[in-house]
Amino acid sequence: MKFQEILSQLPYSPPFLFVDKILHIDDNSAIGEFYFNKEMSFYEGHFKNNAITPGVILTECCAQIGLVCLGIYLINKSKNLDIHEAGVILTSSNMEFLKPVYPEEKVKVVSEKVYFRFNKLKCKVKMFNHVNELICKVEIAGFIKSTQK
């Protein structure tokens, strides 16, 4: 499956799309990038004169690249799931924040599948900055809602 096909199937659009590029994807992992533009609306007021990316946005970026993109890839490989009627519903996350992300930073998200069974996907996801420092890490899971064929 081509990276652009996965991106076109994401259920998000700007300003709530936090995936620019998929660098790698296979049955067990996904790697992608996102650039945090200083014009993004959430930077206004978070925080005054010292903007940083809100933790909930970092969590969402990790989920979109590390869980949803990988989920779309796995759904497309499965014979009993219809991607057009499927969706990933976040069921749990346990995020640990280690460094801030400032406006104008590009991040890399690396996801490793823990399991995919009974339509539930669980992954260990890490986010890195441009000098490969760990920004945050999360164990995240989602249920893939689908219609059986």
Phi and psi in radians as a Rosetta constraint file:
Dihedral C 1 N 2 CA 2 C 2 CIRCULARHARMONIC -1.357 0.35
Dihedral N 2 CA 2 C 2 N 3 CIRCULARHARMONIC 2.591 0.35
Dihedral C 2 N 3 CA 3 C 3 CIRCULARHARMONIC -1.013 0.35
Dihedral N 3 CA 3 C 3 N 4 CIRCULARHARMONIC -0.728 0.35
Dihedral C 3 N 4 CA 4 C 4 CIRCULARHARMONIC -1.084 0.35
Dihedral N 4 CA 4 C 4 N 5 CIRCULARHARMONIC -0.590 0.35
Dihedral C 4 N 5 CA 5 C 5 CIRCULARHARMONIC -1.116 0.35
Dihedral N 5 CA 5 C 5 N 6 CIRCULARHARMONIC -0.720 0.35
Dihedral C 5 N 6 CA 6 C 6 CIRCULARHARMONIC -1.130 0.35
Dihedral N 6 CA 6 C 6 N 7 CIRCULARHARMONIC -0.821 0.35
Dihedral C 6 N 7 CA 7 C 7 CIRCULARHARMONIC -1.040 0.35
Dihedral N 7 CA 7 C 7 N 8 CIRCULARHARMONIC -0.674 0.35
Dihedral C 7 N 8 CA 8 C 8 CIRCULARHARMONIC -1.209 0.35
Dihedral N 8 CA 8 C 8 N 9 CIRCULARHARMONIC -0.347 0.35
Dihedral C 8 N 9 CA 9 C 9 CIRCULARHARMONIC -1.669 0.35
Dihedral N 9 CA 9 C 9 N 10 CIRCULARHARMONIC -0.023 0.35
Dihedral C 9 N 10 CA 10 C 10 CIRCULARHARMONIC -1.126 0.35
Dihedral N 10 CA 10 C 10 N 11 CIRCULARHARMONIC 2.433 0.35
Dihedral C 10 N 11 CA 11 C 11 CIRCULARHARMONIC -1.495 0.35
Dihedral N 11 CA 11 C 11 N 12 CIRCULARHARMONIC 0.525 0.35
Dihedral C 11 N 12 CA 12 C 12 CIRCULARHARMONIC -2.235 0.35
Dihedral N 12 CA 12 C 12 N 13 CIRCULARHARMONIC 2.792 0.35
Dihedral C 12 N 13 CA 13 C 13 CIRCULARHARMONIC -2.539 0.35
Dihedral N 13 CA 13 C 13 N 14 CIRCULARHARMONIC 2.816 0.35
Dihedral C 13 N 14 CA 14 C 14 CIRCULARHARMONIC -0.997 0.35
Dihedral N 14 CA 14 C 14 N 15 CIRCULARHARMONIC 2.473 0.35
Dihedral C 14 N 15 CA 15 C 15 CIRCULARHARMONIC -1.611 0.35
Dihedral N 15 CA 15 C 15 N 16 CIRCULARHARMONIC 0.238 0.35
Dihedral C 15 N 16 CA 16 C 16 CIRCULARHARMONIC -1.941 0.35
Dihedral N 16 CA 16 C 16 N 17 CIRCULARHARMONIC 0.447 0.35
Dihedral C 16 N 17 CA 17 C 17 CIRCULARHARMONIC -1.819 0.35
Dihedral N 17 CA 17 C 17 N 18 CIRCULARHARMONIC 2.114 0.35
Dihedral C 17 N 18 CA 18 C 18 CIRCULARHARMONIC -2.099 0.35
Dihedral N 18 CA 18 C 18 N 19 CIRCULARHARMONIC 0.690 0.35
Dihedral C 18 N 19 CA 19 C 19 CIRCULARHARMONIC -2.345 0.35
Dihedral N 19 CA 19 C 19 N 20 CIRCULARHARMONIC 2.080 0.35
Dihedral C 19 N 20 CA 20 C 20 CIRCULARHARMONIC -1.707 0.35
Dihedral N 20 CA 20 C 20 N 21 CIRCULARHARMONIC -0.703 0.35
Dihedral C 20 N 21 CA 21 C 21 CIRCULARHARMONIC -2.652 0.35
Dihedral N 21 CA 21 C 21 N 22 CIRCULARHARMONIC 2.476 0.35
Dihedral C 21 N 22 CA 22 C 22 CIRCULARHARMONIC -1.819 0.35
Dihedral N 22 CA 22 C 22 N 23 CIRCULARHARMONIC 2.119 0.35
Dihedral C 22 N 23 CA 23 C 23 CIRCULARHARMONIC -1.569 0.35
Dihedral N 23 CA 23 C 23 N 24 CIRCULARHARMONIC -0.539 0.35
Dihedral C 23 N 24 CA 24 C 24 CIRCULARHARMONIC -2.767 0.35
Dihedral N 24 CA 24 C 24 N 25 CIRCULARHARMONIC 2.507 0.35
Dihedral C 24 N 25 CA 25 C 25 CIRCULARHARMONIC -2.716 0.35
Dihedral N 25 CA 25 C 25 N 26 CIRCULARHARMONIC 2.412 0.35
Dihedral C 25 N 26 CA 26 C 26 CIRCULARHARMONIC -2.635 0.35
Dihedral N 26 CA 26 C 26 N 27 CIRCULARHARMONIC -2.963 0.35
Dihedral C 26 N 27 CA 27 C 27 CIRCULARHARMONIC -1.093 0.35
Dihedral N 27 CA 27 C 27 N 28 CIRCULARHARMONIC -0.321 0.35
Dihedral C 27 N 28 CA 28 C 28 CIRCULARHARMONIC -2.134 0.35
Dihedral N 28 CA 28 C 28 N 29 CIRCULARHARMONIC -0.097 0.35
Dihedral C 28 N 29 CA 29 C 29 CIRCULARHARMONIC -2.791 0.35
Dihedral N 29 CA 29 C 29 N 30 CIRCULARHARMONIC 2.850 0.35
Dihedral C 29 N 30 CA 30 C 30 CIRCULARHARMONIC -2.546 0.35
Dihedral N 30 CA 30 C 30 N 31 CIRCULARHARMONIC 2.516 0.35
Dihedral C 30 N 31 CA 31 C 31 CIRCULARHARMONIC -2.347 0.35
Dihedral N 31 CA 31 C 31 N 32 CIRCULARHARMONIC 2.286 0.35
Dihedral C 31 N 32 CA 32 C 32 CIRCULARHARMONIC -2.568 0.35
Dihedral N 32 CA 32 C 32 N 33 CIRCULARHARMONIC 3.016 0.35
Dihedral C 32 N 33 CA 33 C 33 CIRCULARHARMONIC -2.298 0.35
Dihedral N 33 CA 33 C 33 N 34 CIRCULARHARMONIC 2.697 0.35
Dihedral C 33 N 34 CA 34 C 34 CIRCULARHARMONIC -2.594 0.35
Dihedral N 34 CA 34 C 34 N 35 CIRCULARHARMONIC 2.444 0.35
Dihedral C 34 N 35 CA 35 C 35 CIRCULARHARMONIC -1.863 0.35
Dihedral N 35 CA 35 C 35 N 36 CIRCULARHARMONIC 2.160 0.35
Dihedral C 35 N 36 CA 36 C 36 CIRCULARHARMONIC -1.571 0.35
Dihedral N 36 CA 36 C 36 N 37 CIRCULARHARMONIC 1.721 0.35
Dihedral C 36 N 37 CA 37 C 37 CIRCULARHARMONIC -1.262 0.35
Dihedral N 37 CA 37 C 37 N 38 CIRCULARHARMONIC 2.405 0.35
Dihedral C 37 N 38 CA 38 C 38 CIRCULARHARMONIC -1.108 0.35
Dihedral N 38 CA 38 C 38 N 39 CIRCULARHARMONIC -0.275 0.35
Dihedral C 38 N 39 CA 39 C 39 CIRCULARHARMONIC -1.465 0.35
Dihedral N 39 CA 39 C 39 N 40 CIRCULARHARMONIC -0.053 0.35
Dihedral C 39 N 40 CA 40 C 40 CIRCULARHARMONIC -1.106 0.35
Dihedral N 40 CA 40 C 40 N 41 CIRCULARHARMONIC 2.364 0.35
Dihedral C 40 N 41 CA 41 C 41 CIRCULARHARMONIC -1.073 0.35
Dihedral N 41 CA 41 C 41 N 42 CIRCULARHARMONIC -0.509 0.35
Dihedral C 41 N 42 CA 42 C 42 CIRCULARHARMONIC -1.220 0.35
Dihedral N 42 CA 42 C 42 N 43 CIRCULARHARMONIC -0.284 0.35
Dihedral C 42 N 43 CA 43 C 43 CIRCULARHARMONIC -1.255 0.35
Dihedral N 43 CA 43 C 43 N 44 CIRCULARHARMONIC -0.426 0.35
Dihedral C 43 N 44 CA 44 C 44 CIRCULARHARMONIC -1.201 0.35
Dihedral N 44 CA 44 C 44 N 45 CIRCULARHARMONIC 1.895 0.35
Dihedral C 44 N 45 CA 45 C 45 CIRCULARHARMONIC 1.618 0.35
Dihedral N 45 CA 45 C 45 N 46 CIRCULARHARMONIC 0.023 0.35
Dihedral C 45 N 46 CA 46 C 46 CIRCULARHARMONIC -2.206 0.35
Dihedral N 46 CA 46 C 46 N 47 CIRCULARHARMONIC 1.386 0.35
Dihedral C 46 N 47 CA 47 C 47 CIRCULARHARMONIC -1.998 0.35
Dihedral N 47 CA 47 C 47 N 48 CIRCULARHARMONIC 2.828 0.35
Dihedral C 47 N 48 CA 48 C 48 CIRCULARHARMONIC -0.947 0.35
Dihedral N 48 CA 48 C 48 N 49 CIRCULARHARMONIC 2.192 0.35
Dihedral C 48 N 49 CA 49 C 49 CIRCULARHARMONIC 1.058 0.35
Dihedral N 49 CA 49 C 49 N 50 CIRCULARHARMONIC 0.193 0.35
Dihedral C 49 N 50 CA 50 C 50 CIRCULARHARMONIC -2.722 0.35
Dihedral N 50 CA 50 C 50 N 51 CIRCULARHARMONIC 1.111 0.35
Dihedral C 50 N 51 CA 51 C 51 CIRCULARHARMONIC -1.118 0.35
Dihedral N 51 CA 51 C 51 N 52 CIRCULARHARMONIC 2.338 0.35
Dihedral C 51 N 52 CA 52 C 52 CIRCULARHARMONIC -2.363 0.35
Dihedral N 52 CA 52 C 52 N 53 CIRCULARHARMONIC 2.771 0.35
Dihedral C 52 N 53 CA 53 C 53 CIRCULARHARMONIC -1.323 0.35
Dihedral N 53 CA 53 C 53 N 54 CIRCULARHARMONIC 2.226 0.35
Dihedral C 53 N 54 CA 54 C 54 CIRCULARHARMONIC -1.057 0.35
Dihedral N 54 CA 54 C 54 N 55 CIRCULARHARMONIC 2.515 0.35
Dihedral C 54 N 55 CA 55 C 55 CIRCULARHARMONIC -1.013 0.35
Dihedral N 55 CA 55 C 55 N 56 CIRCULARHARMONIC -0.621 0.35
Dihedral C 55 N 56 CA 56 C 56 CIRCULARHARMONIC -1.138 0.35
Dihedral N 56 CA 56 C 56 N 57 CIRCULARHARMONIC -0.549 0.35
Dihedral C 56 N 57 CA 57 C 57 CIRCULARHARMONIC -1.268 0.35
Dihedral N 57 CA 57 C 57 N 58 CIRCULARHARMONIC -0.691 0.35
Dihedral C 57 N 58 CA 58 C 58 CIRCULARHARMONIC -1.093 0.35
Dihedral N 58 CA 58 C 58 N 59 CIRCULARHARMONIC -0.707 0.35
Dihedral C 58 N 59 CA 59 C 59 CIRCULARHARMONIC -1.079 0.35
Dihedral N 59 CA 59 C 59 N 60 CIRCULARHARMONIC -0.758 0.35
Dihedral C 59 N 60 CA 60 C 60 CIRCULARHARMONIC -1.131 0.35
Dihedral N 60 CA 60 C 60 N 61 CIRCULARHARMONIC -0.709 0.35
Dihedral C 60 N 61 CA 61 C 61 CIRCULARHARMONIC -1.076 0.35
Dihedral N 61 CA 61 C 61 N 62 CIRCULARHARMONIC -0.781 0.35
Dihedral C 61 N 62 CA 62 C 62 CIRCULARHARMONIC -1.073 0.35
Dihedral N 62 CA 62 C 62 N 63 CIRCULARHARMONIC -0.717 0.35
Dihedral C 62 N 63 CA 63 C 63 CIRCULARHARMONIC -1.178 0.35
Dihedral N 63 CA 63 C 63 N 64 CIRCULARHARMONIC -0.747 0.35
Dihedral C 63 N 64 CA 64 C 64 CIRCULARHARMONIC -1.139 0.35
Dihedral N 64 CA 64 C 64 N 65 CIRCULARHARMONIC -0.790 0.35
Dihedral C 64 N 65 CA 65 C 65 CIRCULARHARMONIC -1.387 0.35
Dihedral N 65 CA 65 C 65 N 66 CIRCULARHARMONIC -0.877 0.35
Dihedral C 65 N 66 CA 66 C 66 CIRCULARHARMONIC -1.383 0.35
Dihedral N 66 CA 66 C 66 N 67 CIRCULARHARMONIC -0.433 0.35
Dihedral C 66 N 67 CA 67 C 67 CIRCULARHARMONIC -2.005 0.35
Dihedral N 67 CA 67 C 67 N 68 CIRCULARHARMONIC -0.909 0.35
Dihedral C 67 N 68 CA 68 C 68 CIRCULARHARMONIC -1.248 0.35
Dihedral N 68 CA 68 C 68 N 69 CIRCULARHARMONIC -0.823 0.35
Dihedral C 68 N 69 CA 69 C 69 CIRCULARHARMONIC -1.059 0.35
Dihedral N 69 CA 69 C 69 N 70 CIRCULARHARMONIC -0.784 0.35
Dihedral C 69 N 70 CA 70 C 70 CIRCULARHARMONIC -1.130 0.35
Dihedral N 70 CA 70 C 70 N 71 CIRCULARHARMONIC -0.693 0.35
Dihedral C 70 N 71 CA 71 C 71 CIRCULARHARMONIC -1.059 0.35
Dihedral N 71 CA 71 C 71 N 72 CIRCULARHARMONIC -0.751 0.35
Dihedral C 71 N 72 CA 72 C 72 CIRCULARHARMONIC -1.075 0.35
Dihedral N 72 CA 72 C 72 N 73 CIRCULARHARMONIC -0.762 0.35
Dihedral C 72 N 73 CA 73 C 73 CIRCULARHARMONIC -1.033 0.35
Dihedral N 73 CA 73 C 73 N 74 CIRCULARHARMONIC -0.821 0.35
Dihedral C 73 N 74 CA 74 C 74 CIRCULARHARMONIC -1.197 0.35
Dihedral N 74 CA 74 C 74 N 75 CIRCULARHARMONIC -0.650 0.35
Dihedral C 74 N 75 CA 75 C 75 CIRCULARHARMONIC -1.061 0.35
Dihedral N 75 CA 75 C 75 N 76 CIRCULARHARMONIC -0.785 0.35
Dihedral C 75 N 76 CA 76 C 76 CIRCULARHARMONIC -1.123 0.35
Dihedral N 76 CA 76 C 76 N 77 CIRCULARHARMONIC -0.457 0.35
Dihedral C 76 N 77 CA 77 C 77 CIRCULARHARMONIC -1.435 0.35
Dihedral N 77 CA 77 C 77 N 78 CIRCULARHARMONIC -0.354 0.35
Dihedral C 77 N 78 CA 78 C 78 CIRCULARHARMONIC -1.451 0.35
Dihedral N 78 CA 78 C 78 N 79 CIRCULARHARMONIC 2.421 0.35
Dihedral C 78 N 79 CA 79 C 79 CIRCULARHARMONIC -1.422 0.35
Dihedral N 79 CA 79 C 79 N 80 CIRCULARHARMONIC -0.286 0.35
Dihedral C 79 N 80 CA 80 C 80 CIRCULARHARMONIC -1.854 0.35
Dihedral N 80 CA 80 C 80 N 81 CIRCULARHARMONIC 0.197 0.35
Dihedral C 80 N 81 CA 81 C 81 CIRCULARHARMONIC -2.117 0.35
Dihedral N 81 CA 81 C 81 N 82 CIRCULARHARMONIC 2.440 0.35
Dihedral C 81 N 82 CA 82 C 82 CIRCULARHARMONIC -1.842 0.35
Dihedral N 82 CA 82 C 82 N 83 CIRCULARHARMONIC 1.943 0.35
Dihedral C 82 N 83 CA 83 C 83 CIRCULARHARMONIC -1.016 0.35
Dihedral N 83 CA 83 C 83 N 84 CIRCULARHARMONIC -0.556 0.35
Dihedral C 83 N 84 CA 84 C 84 CIRCULARHARMONIC -1.280 0.35
Dihedral N 84 CA 84 C 84 N 85 CIRCULARHARMONIC -0.262 0.35
Dihedral C 84 N 85 CA 85 C 85 CIRCULARHARMONIC -2.042 0.35
Dihedral N 85 CA 85 C 85 N 86 CIRCULARHARMONIC 0.210 0.35
Dihedral C 85 N 86 CA 86 C 86 CIRCULARHARMONIC -1.817 0.35
Dihedral N 86 CA 86 C 86 N 87 CIRCULARHARMONIC 2.816 0.35
Dihedral C 86 N 87 CA 87 C 87 CIRCULARHARMONIC -2.768 0.35
Dihedral N 87 CA 87 C 87 N 88 CIRCULARHARMONIC 2.694 0.35
Dihedral C 87 N 88 CA 88 C 88 CIRCULARHARMONIC -1.793 0.35
Dihedral N 88 CA 88 C 88 N 89 CIRCULARHARMONIC 2.172 0.35
Dihedral C 88 N 89 CA 89 C 89 CIRCULARHARMONIC -1.929 0.35
Dihedral N 89 CA 89 C 89 N 90 CIRCULARHARMONIC 2.047 0.35
Dihedral C 89 N 90 CA 90 C 90 CIRCULARHARMONIC -1.106 0.35
Dihedral N 90 CA 90 C 90 N 91 CIRCULARHARMONIC 2.246 0.35
Dihedral C 90 N 91 CA 91 C 91 CIRCULARHARMONIC -1.931 0.35
Dihedral N 91 CA 91 C 91 N 92 CIRCULARHARMONIC -0.485 0.35
Dihedral C 91 N 92 CA 92 C 92 CIRCULARHARMONIC -2.846 0.35
Dihedral N 92 CA 92 C 92 N 93 CIRCULARHARMONIC 2.633 0.35
Dihedral C 92 N 93 CA 93 C 93 CIRCULARHARMONIC -2.691 0.35
Dihedral N 93 CA 93 C 93 N 94 CIRCULARHARMONIC 2.654 0.35
Dihedral C 93 N 94 CA 94 C 94 CIRCULARHARMONIC -2.455 0.35
Dihedral N 94 CA 94 C 94 N 95 CIRCULARHARMONIC 1.512 0.35
Dihedral C 94 N 95 CA 95 C 95 CIRCULARHARMONIC -1.570 0.35
Dihedral N 95 CA 95 C 95 N 96 CIRCULARHARMONIC 2.417 0.35
Dihedral C 95 N 96 CA 96 C 96 CIRCULARHARMONIC -2.125 0.35
Dihedral N 96 CA 96 C 96 N 97 CIRCULARHARMONIC 2.092 0.35
Dihedral C 96 N 97 CA 97 C 97 CIRCULARHARMONIC -1.685 0.35
Dihedral N 97 CA 97 C 97 N 98 CIRCULARHARMONIC 2.294 0.35
Dihedral C 97 N 98 CA 98 C 98 CIRCULARHARMONIC -2.068 0.35
Dihedral N 98 CA 98 C 98 N 99 CIRCULARHARMONIC -0.529 0.35
Dihedral C 98 N 99 CA 99 C 99 CIRCULARHARMONIC -2.520 0.35
Dihedral N 99 CA 99 C 99 N 100 CIRCULARHARMONIC 2.663 0.35
Dihedral C 99 N 100 CA 100 C 100 CIRCULARHARMONIC -1.386 0.35
Dihedral N 100 CA 100 C 100 N 101 CIRCULARHARMONIC 2.780 0.35
Dihedral C 100 N 101 CA 101 C 101 CIRCULARHARMONIC -2.038 0.35
Dihedral N 101 CA 101 C 101 N 102 CIRCULARHARMONIC 2.162 0.35
Dihedral C 101 N 102 CA 102 C 102 CIRCULARHARMONIC -1.725 0.35
Dihedral N 102 CA 102 C 102 N 103 CIRCULARHARMONIC 2.825 0.35
Dihedral C 102 N 103 CA 103 C 103 CIRCULARHARMONIC -0.986 0.35
Dihedral N 103 CA 103 C 103 N 104 CIRCULARHARMONIC 2.573 0.35
Dihedral C 103 N 104 CA 104 C 104 CIRCULARHARMONIC 1.323 0.35
Dihedral N 104 CA 104 C 104 N 105 CIRCULARHARMONIC 0.346 0.35
Dihedral C 104 N 105 CA 105 C 105 CIRCULARHARMONIC -1.817 0.35
Dihedral N 105 CA 105 C 105 N 106 CIRCULARHARMONIC 2.477 0.35
Dihedral C 105 N 106 CA 106 C 106 CIRCULARHARMONIC -1.783 0.35
Dihedral N 106 CA 106 C 106 N 107 CIRCULARHARMONIC 2.349 0.35
Dihedral C 106 N 107 CA 107 C 107 CIRCULARHARMONIC -2.029 0.35
Dihedral N 107 CA 107 C 107 N 108 CIRCULARHARMONIC 2.715 0.35
Dihedral C 107 N 108 CA 108 C 108 CIRCULARHARMONIC -2.054 0.35
Dihedral N 108 CA 108 C 108 N 109 CIRCULARHARMONIC 2.290 0.35
Dihedral C 108 N 109 CA 109 C 109 CIRCULARHARMONIC -1.950 0.35
Dihedral N 109 CA 109 C 109 N 110 CIRCULARHARMONIC 2.237 0.35
Dihedral C 109 N 110 CA 110 C 110 CIRCULARHARMONIC -2.103 0.35
Dihedral N 110 CA 110 C 110 N 111 CIRCULARHARMONIC 2.151 0.35
Dihedral C 110 N 111 CA 111 C 111 CIRCULARHARMONIC -2.083 0.35
Dihedral N 111 CA 111 C 111 N 112 CIRCULARHARMONIC 2.417 0.35
Dihedral C 111 N 112 CA 112 C 112 CIRCULARHARMONIC -2.165 0.35
Dihedral N 112 CA 112 C 112 N 113 CIRCULARHARMONIC 2.146 0.35
Dihedral C 112 N 113 CA 113 C 113 CIRCULARHARMONIC -1.162 0.35
Dihedral N 113 CA 113 C 113 N 114 CIRCULARHARMONIC 2.300 0.35
Dihedral C 113 N 114 CA 114 C 114 CIRCULARHARMONIC -1.583 0.35
Dihedral N 114 CA 114 C 114 N 115 CIRCULARHARMONIC -0.869 0.35
Dihedral C 114 N 115 CA 115 C 115 CIRCULARHARMONIC -2.799 0.35
Dihedral N 115 CA 115 C 115 N 116 CIRCULARHARMONIC 2.755 0.35
Dihedral C 115 N 116 CA 116 C 116 CIRCULARHARMONIC -2.446 0.35
Dihedral N 116 CA 116 C 116 N 117 CIRCULARHARMONIC 1.781 0.35
Dihedral C 116 N 117 CA 117 C 117 CIRCULARHARMONIC -2.654 0.35
Dihedral N 117 CA 117 C 117 N 118 CIRCULARHARMONIC 2.594 0.35
Dihedral C 117 N 118 CA 118 C 118 CIRCULARHARMONIC 0.888 0.35
Dihedral N 118 CA 118 C 118 N 119 CIRCULARHARMONIC 0.665 0.35
Dihedral C 118 N 119 CA 119 C 119 CIRCULARHARMONIC 1.153 0.35
Dihedral N 119 CA 119 C 119 N 120 CIRCULARHARMONIC 0.309 0.35
Dihedral C 119 N 120 CA 120 C 120 CIRCULARHARMONIC -1.965 0.35
Dihedral N 120 CA 120 C 120 N 121 CIRCULARHARMONIC 2.261 0.35
Dihedral C 120 N 121 CA 121 C 121 CIRCULARHARMONIC -1.970 0.35
Dihedral N 121 CA 121 C 121 N 122 CIRCULARHARMONIC 2.268 0.35
Dihedral C 121 N 122 CA 122 C 122 CIRCULARHARMONIC -2.204 0.35
Dihedral N 122 CA 122 C 122 N 123 CIRCULARHARMONIC 2.336 0.35
Dihedral C 122 N 123 CA 123 C 123 CIRCULARHARMONIC -2.399 0.35
Dihedral N 123 CA 123 C 123 N 124 CIRCULARHARMONIC 2.683 0.35
Dihedral C 123 N 124 CA 124 C 124 CIRCULARHARMONIC -1.779 0.35
Dihedral N 124 CA 124 C 124 N 125 CIRCULARHARMONIC 2.147 0.35
Dihedral C 124 N 125 CA 125 C 125 CIRCULARHARMONIC -2.178 0.35
Dihedral N 125 CA 125 C 125 N 126 CIRCULARHARMONIC 2.382 0.35
Dihedral C 125 N 126 CA 126 C 126 CIRCULARHARMONIC -2.217 0.35
Dihedral N 126 CA 126 C 126 N 127 CIRCULARHARMONIC 2.534 0.35
Dihedral C 126 N 127 CA 127 C 127 CIRCULARHARMONIC -2.050 0.35
Dihedral N 127 CA 127 C 127 N 128 CIRCULARHARMONIC 2.362 0.35
Dihedral C 127 N 128 CA 128 C 128 CIRCULARHARMONIC -2.167 0.35
Dihedral N 128 CA 128 C 128 N 129 CIRCULARHARMONIC 2.621 0.35
Dihedral C 128 N 129 CA 129 C 129 CIRCULARHARMONIC -1.550 0.35
Dihedral N 129 CA 129 C 129 N 130 CIRCULARHARMONIC -3.043 0.35
Dihedral C 129 N 130 CA 130 C 130 CIRCULARHARMONIC -1.155 0.35
Dihedral N 130 CA 130 C 130 N 131 CIRCULARHARMONIC -0.303 0.35
Dihedral C 130 N 131 CA 131 C 131 CIRCULARHARMONIC -1.841 0.35
Dihedral N 131 CA 131 C 131 N 132 CIRCULARHARMONIC 0.336 0.35
Dihedral C 131 N 132 CA 132 C 132 CIRCULARHARMONIC 1.142 0.35
Dihedral N 132 CA 132 C 132 N 133 CIRCULARHARMONIC 0.488 0.35
Dihedral C 132 N 133 CA 133 C 133 CIRCULARHARMONIC -1.514 0.35
Dihedral N 133 CA 133 C 133 N 134 CIRCULARHARMONIC 2.454 0.35
Dihedral C 133 N 134 CA 134 C 134 CIRCULARHARMONIC -1.230 0.35
Dihedral N 134 CA 134 C 134 N 135 CIRCULARHARMONIC 2.145 0.35
Dihedral C 134 N 135 CA 135 C 135 CIRCULARHARMONIC -1.605 0.35
Dihedral N 135 CA 135 C 135 N 136 CIRCULARHARMONIC -0.842 0.35
Dihedral C 135 N 136 CA 136 C 136 CIRCULARHARMONIC -2.776 0.35
Dihedral N 136 CA 136 C 136 N 137 CIRCULARHARMONIC 2.854 0.35
Dihedral C 136 N 137 CA 137 C 137 CIRCULARHARMONIC -2.535 0.35
Dihedral N 137 CA 137 C 137 N 138 CIRCULARHARMONIC 2.649 0.35
Dihedral C 137 N 138 CA 138 C 138 CIRCULARHARMONIC -2.665 0.35
Dihedral N 138 CA 138 C 138 N 139 CIRCULARHARMONIC 2.527 0.35
Dihedral C 138 N 139 CA 139 C 139 CIRCULARHARMONIC -1.816 0.35
Dihedral N 139 CA 139 C 139 N 140 CIRCULARHARMONIC 2.079 0.35
Dihedral C 139 N 140 CA 140 C 140 CIRCULARHARMONIC -2.294 0.35
Dihedral N 140 CA 140 C 140 N 141 CIRCULARHARMONIC 2.508 0.35
Dihedral C 140 N 141 CA 141 C 141 CIRCULARHARMONIC -2.377 0.35
Dihedral N 141 CA 141 C 141 N 142 CIRCULARHARMONIC 2.651 0.35
Dihedral C 141 N 142 CA 142 C 142 CIRCULARHARMONIC -2.607 0.35
Dihedral N 142 CA 142 C 142 N 143 CIRCULARHARMONIC 2.655 0.35
Dihedral C 142 N 143 CA 143 C 143 CIRCULARHARMONIC -1.736 0.35
Dihedral N 143 CA 143 C 143 N 144 CIRCULARHARMONIC 2.284 0.35
Dihedral C 143 N 144 CA 144 C 144 CIRCULARHARMONIC -1.648 0.35
Dihedral N 144 CA 144 C 144 N 145 CIRCULARHARMONIC 1.854 0.35
Dihedral C 144 N 145 CA 145 C 145 CIRCULARHARMONIC -1.356 0.35
Dihedral N 145 CA 145 C 145 N 146 CIRCULARHARMONIC 2.319 0.35
Dihedral C 145 N 146 CA 146 C 146 CIRCULARHARMONIC -2.631 0.35
Dihedral N 146 CA 146 C 146 N 147 CIRCULARHARMONIC 2.917 0.35
Dihedral C 146 N 147 CA 147 C 147 CIRCULARHARMONIC -1.880 0.35
Dihedral N 147 CA 147 C 147 N 148 CIRCULARHARMONIC 2.202 0.35
Dihedral C 147 N 148 CA 148 C 148 CIRCULARHARMONIC -1.214 0.35
Dihedral N 148 CA 148 C 148 N 149 CIRCULARHARMONIC 2.457 0.35
